[in-house]
Amino acid sequence: MTAQILKKVQKGVRFLNKRNPGWYKKIKLTELNMGGTYDCILGQLYCNFPIGVEHLGLTFINMEEALTKAAPYGFSITSAMTDRLNKKDAKLVDKLYKQYTNIWKAEIHKLRKVI
């Protein structure tokens, strides 16, 4: 699972590098929480997750569609995945978002060291 998440996050990094150069300098790593609407990558860059999704041109009709469109870039997990995990154990969703958060932090650390 970690390799899949890393691949998605790296795709998100490339996407943000094209759309918002220097974005990683604006992220407060101590507050980063990929499960939060305001503390996730898009929340910190664009005020909140839905506005960030829209700002990046990933148009959506409802939150479920926003999550689905953002998922390939490592910005979220899909509603379907959340539902499946919640049926097993509600804590699994939190654990998965913690993995996403840690991988985003690692990628941001790499970007900050390069510059």
PyMOL commands that set and color helices and strands:
alter all, ss='L'
color gray80, all
select helices_A, chain A and resi 2-19+23-25+41-46+49-55+63-73+79-88+91-114
alter helices_A, ss='H'
color red, helices_A
deselect
rebuild
show_as cartoon
